[in-house]
């Protein structure tokens, strides 16, 4: 009985997709291809397209880039149902679509993950992780992720850190 109910819920859901540009530069062909594909899927599935602004990189994101991206997408004929648009891109009117306005929500989720032990500090730089992944693994076709970078090792090693300690 539960399976039929789950199928019914899935079948009654509207297809929803999103455009999520980062206004840290002008629209480029890669963005346009991705956004066009999302737009076409929404049309083909009689769905809804949401425009979300990935503006968490405060130093690089600029309003002029966002306005330009919105105008370019409009010129290419890509339309969306929710979020900032050519006529109104104000943060005040569209605060739920600007990621920078959702930091409180993200911090609550982060704290919940931290409290449950699902996230933990990692003492390695990105370069260290990259190097460890490129190390030769004799006799194995598959890349083996080093044990020292694995979650159980990290959780045991740093289990004495309290949540208010610097991480």
Backbone as CSV, one residue per row, in Angstrom:
resi,resn,N_x,N_y,N_z,CA_x,CA_y,CA_z,C_x,C_y,C_z
1,UNK,0.824,-1.200,0.000,0.000,0.000,0.000,0.866,1.260,0.000
2,UNK,1.949,1.261,0.780,2.824,2.423,0.874,3.475,2.740,-0.470
3,UNK,3.835,1.702,-1.225,4.473,1.914,-2.523,3.539,2.677,-3.449
4,UNK,2.279,2.298,-3.505,1.319,2.995,-4.361,1.152,4.443,-3.935
5,UNK,1.130,4.690,-2.644,0.995,6.054,-2.136,2.225,6.879,-2.517
6,UNK,3.424,6.293,-2.391,4.654,6.991,-2.779,4.654,7.302,-4.274
7,UNK,4.224,6.343,-5.099,4.165,6.569,-6.548,3.197,7.697,-6.870
8,UNK,2.073,7.711,-6.159,1.072,8.760,-6.380,1.658,10.124,-6.034
9,UNK,2.388,10.220,-4.921,3.021,11.478,-4.539,4.022,11.923,-5.595
10,UNK,4.834,10.997,-6.064,5.831,11.323,-7.080,5.148,11.760,-8.372
11,UNK,4.115,11.051,-8.785,3.429,11.373,-10.034,2.702,12.712,-9.974
12,UNK,2.296,13.148,-8.787,1.571,14.405,-8.651,2.479,15.608,-8.443
13,UNK,3.769,15.390,-8.317,4.708,16.495,-8.121,4.992,17.192,-9.434
14,UNK,5.146,18.499,-9.347,5.518,19.280,-10.527,7.033,19.238,-10.702
15,UNK,7.460,19.144,-11.935,8.891,19.181,-12.235,9.389,20.590,-11.931
16,UNK,10.481,20.677,-11.143,11.062,21.962,-10.785,12.557,21.907,-11.061
17,UNK,13.064,22.949,-11.705,14.488,23.070,-11.952,14.913,24.482,-11.577
18,UNK,16.214,24.739,-11.672,16.681,26.065,-11.285,17.832,26.518,-12.153
19,UNK,17.944,27.820,-12.232,19.107,28.480,-12.801,19.809,29.070,-11.593
20,UNK,21.107,28.866,-11.469,21.809,29.362,-10.275,23.141,29.994,-10.659
21,UNK,23.076,31.132,-11.349,24.343,31.765,-11.730,25.016,32.443,-10.542
22,UNK,26.316,32.521,-10.612,27.089,33.295,-9.650,27.424,34.618,-10.332
23,UNK,26.958,35.730,-9.799,27.230,37.012,-10.449,28.644,37.514,-10.169
24,UNK,29.601,36.636,-10.420,31.012,36.986,-10.230,31.674,37.253,-11.574
25,UNK,30.884,37.303,-12.622,31.373,37.571,-13.960,30.199,37.544,-14.923
26,UNK,30.478,37.813,-16.176,29.429,37.841,-17.192,29.043,36.426,-17.605
27,UNK,27.856,36.289,-18.175,27.366,35.007,-18.672,28.311,34.490,-19.763
28,UNK,28.648,33.209,-19.688,29.469,32.624,-20.746,28.737,31.447,-21.370
29,UNK,29.286,30.906,-22.444,28.599,29.887,-23.232,28.276,28.636,-22.407
30,UNK,29.124,28.263,-21.459,28.850,27.104,-20.605,27.610,27.305,-19.750
31,UNK,27.490,28.497,-19.178,26.281,28.818,-18.410,25.058,28.743,-19.318
32,UNK,25.183,29.354,-20.469,24.053,29.410,-21.391,23.605,28.010,-21.796
33,UNK,24.537,27.107,-22.059,24.173,25.727,-22.411,23.441,25.048,-21.263
34,UNK,23.954,25.213,-20.048,23.338,24.597,-18.876,21.944,25.173,-18.640
35,UNK,21.818,26.483,-18.717,20.530,27.134,-18.467,19.518,26.801,-19.555
36,UNK,19.991,26.686,-20.800,19.097,26.314,-21.901,18.574,24.890,-21.690
37,UNK,19.448,23.983,-21.270,19.021,22.596,-21.016,17.979,22.554,-19.891
38,UNK,18.209,23.306,-18.822,17.248,23.341,-17.706,15.912,23.909,-18.183
39,UNK,15.965,24.961,-18.977,14.762,25.601,-19.502,13.976,24.630,-20.386
40,UNK,14.675,23.911,-21.261,14.012,22.955,-22.143,13.376,21.801,-21.363
41,UNK,14.074,21.334,-20.315,13.497,20.260,-19.481,12.221,20.737,-18.796
42,UNK,12.229,21.968,-18.325,11.031,22.518,-17.677,9.878,22.593,-18.672
43,UNK,10.146,23.075,-19.865,9.100,23.164,-20.894,8.580,21.767,-21.232
44,UNK,9.501,20.815,-21.442,9.092,19.451,-21.813,8.336,18.726,-20.716
45,UNK,8.523,19.133,-19.471,7.861,18.474,-18.347,6.769,19.331,-17.715
46,UNK,6.390,20.410,-18.417,5.369,21.320,-17.908,5.680,21.723,-16.465
47,UNK,6.928,22.087,-16.241,7.400,22.368,-14.892,7.567,23.834,-14.580
48,UNK,8.364,24.065,-13.562,8.606,25.416,-13.056,10.110,25.635,-12.969
49,UNK,10.568,26.813,-13.399,11.975,27.166,-13.366,12.191,28.300,-12.355
50,UNK,13.157,28.104,-11.489,13.462,29.074,-10.430,14.844,29.669,-10.688
51,UNK,14.946,30.972,-10.531,16.222,31.672,-10.671,16.747,31.944,-9.263
52,UNK,17.903,31.368,-8.955,18.519,31.532,-7.637,19.890,32.166,-7.835
53,UNK,20.229,33.127,-7.013,21.490,33.853,-7.149,22.523,33.275,-6.190
54,UNK,23.598,32.724,-6.742,24.691,32.153,-5.952,25.698,33.260,-5.629
55,UNK,25.350,34.096,-4.674,26.146,35.292,-4.371,26.921,35.183,-3.056
56,UNK,27.396,33.997,-2.733,28.115,33.808,-1.471,29.553,34.322,-1.521
57,UNK,30.107,34.473,-2.700,31.463,35.008,-2.851,31.364,36.538,-2.883
58,UNK,31.255,37.109,-1.714,30.972,38.535,-1.573,32.013,39.414,-2.265
59,UNK,33.261,39.007,-2.242,34.324,39.823,-2.849,34.201,39.908,-4.368
60,UNK,33.740,38.839,-5.008,33.710,38.796,-6.475,32.342,39.087,-7.076
61,UNK,31.273,38.869,-6.337,29.928,39.063,-6.887,29.581,40.546,-6.951
62,UNK,29.014,40.927,-8.102,28.644,42.327,-8.313,27.240,42.404,-8.915
63,UNK,26.513,43.418,-8.518,25.155,43.641,-9.024,25.152,43.813,-10.540
64,UNK,26.162,44.480,-11.087,26.215,44.705,-12.541,26.273,43.377,-13.304
65,UNK,26.970,42.372,-12.748,27.029,41.064,-13.398,25.667,40.387,-13.358
66,UNK,24.980,40.500,-12.231,23.656,39.897,-12.114,22.697,40.518,-13.121
67,UNK,22.685,41.832,-13.199,21.804,42.513,-14.145,22.123,42.071,-15.569
68,UNK,23.400,41.987,-15.895,23.816,41.563,-17.233,23.369,40.129,-17.516
69,UNK,23.535,39.227,-16.557,23.122,37.823,-16.734,21.620,37.741,-16.967
70,UNK,20.853,38.457,-16.155,19.394,38.452,-16.306,19.000,38.977,-17.687
71,UNK,19.607,40.083,-18.110,19.285,40.650,-19.422,19.689,39.720,-20.555
72,UNK,20.847,39.077,-20.438,21.281,38.137,-21.477,20.324,36.949,-21.584
73,UNK,19.940,36.386,-20.453,19.021,35.244,-20.476,17.679,35.646,-21.074
74,UNK,17.230,36.844,-20.735,15.988,37.359,-21.303,16.128,37.500,-22.827
75,UNK,17.246,38.015,-23.289,17.489,38.187,-24.721,17.483,36.838,-25.443
76,UNK,18.031,35.798,-24.780,18.054,34.457,-25.371,16.699,33.752,-25.259
77,UNK,15.741,34.384,-24.606,14.396,33.823,-24.519,14.189,32.847,-23.377
78,UNK,15.109,32.804,-22.439,14.969,31.915,-21.289,14.158,32.640,-20.219
79,UNK,13.031,32.053,-19.860,12.116,32.659,-18.881,12.032,31.765,-17.653
80,UNK,11.800,32.352,-16.507,11.657,31.587,-15.273,10.450,32.082,-14.514
81,UNK,9.992,31.250,-13.578,8.751,31.504,-12.855,8.941,32.227,-11.530
82,UNK,10.089,32.016,-10.906,10.343,32.618,-9.589,11.747,33.182,-9.542
83,UNK,11.915,34.218,-8.721,13.236,34.792,-8.503,13.395,36.141,-9.177
84,UNK,14.554,36.744,-8.994,14.817,38.049,-9.592,14.635,38.005,-11.106
85,UNK,14.196,39.124,-11.669,13.988,39.180,-13.111,14.402,40.539,-13.651
86,UNK,14.235,40.731,-14.949,14.675,41.956,-15.613,13.996,43.197,-15.047
87,UNK,12.758,43.061,-14.613,12.012,44.209,-14.100,12.261,44.455,-12.618
88,UNK,12.618,43.411,-11.891,12.841,43.572,-10.455,13.855,42.535,-9.974
89,UNK,15.039,42.984,-9.679,16.094,42.105,-9.188,16.523,42.475,-7.768
90,UNK,15.707,43.259,-7.081,16.077,43.745,-5.753,16.150,42.610,-4.737
91,UNK,17.126,42.718,-3.868,17.281,41.729,-2.798,16.069,41.769,-1.878
92,UNK,15.535,42.955,-1.620,14.396,43.089,-0.707,13.192,42.281,-1.188
93,UNK,12.908,42.339,-2.482,11.752,41.627,-3.038,12.002,40.136,-3.245
94,UNK,13.264,39.763,-3.394,13.589,38.380,-3.748,14.595,37.766,-2.783
95,UNK,14.503,38.106,-1.512,15.525,37.685,-0.543,15.673,36.171,-0.432
96,UNK,14.629,35.418,-0.694,14.722,33.957,-0.579,15.498,33.327,-1.733
97,UNK,15.763,34.098,-2.766,16.458,33.584,-3.937,17.925,34.011,-3.979
98,UNK,18.334,34.839,-3.050,19.739,35.234,-2.927,20.351,34.391,-1.824
99,UNK,21.351,33.579,-2.165,21.939,32.682,-1.174,22.543,33.437,0.007
100,UNK,23.076,34.621,-0.235,23.674,35.405,0.854,22.648,35.806,1.909
101,UNK,21.384,35.812,1.555,20.331,36.174,2.506,19.847,34.966,3.309
102,UNK,20.399,33.789,3.045,19.970,32.563,3.713,21.037,32.007,4.659
103,UNK,22.016,32.827,5.020,23.128,32.361,5.847,22.674,31.803,7.199
104,UNK,21.683,32.406,7.817,21.182,31.909,9.101,20.694,30.471,8.955
105,UNK,19.965,30.204,7.889,19.470,28.859,7.611,20.635,27.888,7.425
106,UNK,21.633,28.283,6.632,22.783,27.422,6.375,23.584,27.162,7.645
107,UNK,23.743,28.180,8.481,24.496,27.996,9.728,23.767,27.052,10.685
108,UNK,22.439,27.127,10.718,21.661,26.188,11.544,21.850,24.755,11.050
109,UNK,21.818,24.579,9.735,22.009,23.240,9.164,23.428,22.752,9.446
110,UNK,24.409,23.637,9.306,25.806,23.286,9.576,25.961,22.846,11.023
111,UNK,25.375,23.589,11.954,25.482,23.251,13.375,24.830,21.898,13.662
112,UNK,23.714,21.638,13.028,23.034,20.353,13.205,23.928,19.200,12.732
113,UNK,24.564,19.371,11.583,25.482,18.346,11.071,26.683,18.176,11.992
114,UNK,27.207,19.279,12.493,28.343,19.234,13.405,27.961,18.520,14.702
115,UNK,26.804,18.870,15.265,26.342,18.254,16.514,26.148,16.749,16.377
116,UNK,25.756,16.297,15.196,25.549,14.862,14.966,26.829,14.143,14.562
117,UNK,27.919,14.893,14.397,29.187,14.283,14.043,29.340,13.954,12.567
118,UNK,28.479,14.533,11.721,28.555,14.252,10.289,29.608,15.090,9.580
119,UNK,30.056,16.161,10.213,31.145,16.958,9.651,32.229,17.086,10.711
120,UNK,33.435,17.310,10.274,34.572,17.320,11.180,35.693,18.129,10.544
121,UNK,36.623,18.585,11.342,37.728,19.370,10.773,38.684,18.480,9.990
122,UNK,39.284,19.037,8.987,40.277,18.323,8.196,41.551,19.153,8.186
123,UNK,42.650,18.592,8.661,43.888,19.356,8.744,44.630,19.482,7.419
124,UNK,44.096,18.864,6.364,44.794,18.826,5.090,44.368,19.964,4.169
125,UNK,45.311,20.464,3.402,44.997,21.472,2.399,44.420,20.769,1.171
126,UNK,43.840,21.530,0.292,43.333,20.949,-0.961,44.469,20.304,-1.744
127,UNK,45.624,20.924,-1.678,46.794,20.389,-2.383,47.174,19.023,-1.797
128,UNK,47.119,18.882,-0.451,47.417,17.594,0.188,46.448,16.516,-0.294
129,UNK,45.168,16.849,-0.331,44.159,15.878,-0.759,44.390,15.516,-2.224
130,UNK,44.646,16.508,-3.047,44.903,16.255,-4.462,46.121,15.352,-4.652
131,UNK,47.190,15.633,-3.906,48.398,14.801,-3.994,48.104,13.361,-3.572
132,UNK,47.329,13.210,-2.511,47.045,11.861,-2.027,46.232,11.070,-3.044
133,UNK,45.402,11.739,-3.798,44.600,11.064,-4.816,45.411,10.711,-6.055
134,UNK,46.501,11.426,-6.282,47.295,11.147,-7.476,48.463,10.191,-7.207
135,UNK,48.600,9.769,-5.958,49.691,8.843,-5.621,49.449,7.505,-6.314
136,UNK,50.523,6.835,-6.724,50.335,5.531,-7.385,49.777,4.496,-6.409
137,UNK,48.887,3.694,-6.917,48.287,2.625,-6.135,48.625,1.311,-6.824
138,UNK,49.684,0.675,-6.373,50.172,-0.538,-7.022,49.124,-1.636,-7.064
139,UNK,48.991,-2.228,-8.255,48.143,-3.398,-8.416,46.652,-3.126,-8.319
140,UNK,46.240,-1.878,-8.367,44.822,-1.580,-8.239,44.429,-0.541,-9.281
141,UNK,43.384,-0.814,-10.020,42.893,0.115,-11.039,42.148,1.280,-10.384
142,UNK,41.610,1.034,-9.216,40.791,2.025,-8.539,41.664,2.912,-7.646
143,UNK,41.347,4.196,-7.616,42.065,5.119,-6.731,41.640,4.817,-5.299
144,UNK,42.601,4.639,-4.432,42.303,4.349,-3.030,42.480,5.623,-2.225
145,UNK,41.434,6.003,-1.564,41.462,7.198,-0.721,42.216,6.852,0.563
146,UNK,43.288,7.572,0.878,44.118,7.227,2.041,43.328,7.170,3.344
147,UNK,43.657,6.217,4.176,42.936,6.031,5.434,43.012,7.273,6.316
148,UNK,44.105,8.011,6.222,44.251,9.202,7.066,43.297,10.324,6.669
149,UNK,42.685,10.214,5.509,41.723,11.226,5.088,40.282,10.760,5.260
150,UNK,40.103,9.575,5.750,38.764,9.008,5.869,38.054,9.498,7.130
151,UNK,36.717,9.593,7.078,35.952,10.136,8.211,36.194,9.445,9.545
152,UNK,36.207,8.125,9.613,36.372,7.462,10.912,37.695,7.825,11.555
153,UNK,38.734,7.902,10.758,40.032,8.296,11.275,39.960,9.719,11.819
154,UNK,39.330,10.614,11.059,39.247,12.013,11.462,38.392,12.179,12.722
155,UNK,37.267,11.491,12.771,36.387,11.605,13.935,37.109,11.132,15.190
156,UNK,37.803,9.994,15.104,38.540,9.486,16.270,39.671,10.424,16.662
157,UNK,40.387,10.936,15.690,41.530,11.797,15.968,41.104,13.119,16.603
158,UNK,39.948,13.654,16.190,39.516,14.970,16.657,38.287,14.907,17.556
159,UNK,38.002,13.779,18.132,36.797,13.641,18.956,36.838,14.491,20.216
160,UNK,38.012,14.957,20.614,38.104,15.767,21.832,37.799,17.250,21.560
161,UNK,37.593,17.657,20.320,37.284,19.054,20.019,35.860,19.347,20.432
162,UNK,35.677,20.416,21.145,34.342,20.854,21.535,33.814,21.794,20.459
163,UNK,32.484,21.911,20.368,31.851,22.690,19.305,32.238,24.160,19.327
164,UNK,32.582,24.682,20.471,32.923,26.090,20.524,34.417,26.322,20.302
165,UNK,35.189,25.251,20.170,36.603,25.395,19.859,36.769,25.848,18.418
166,UNK,37.879,26.449,18.139,38.184,26.849,16.771,38.388,25.600,15.928
167,UNK,37.742,25.578,14.795,37.838,24.412,13.905,38.499,24.827,12.625
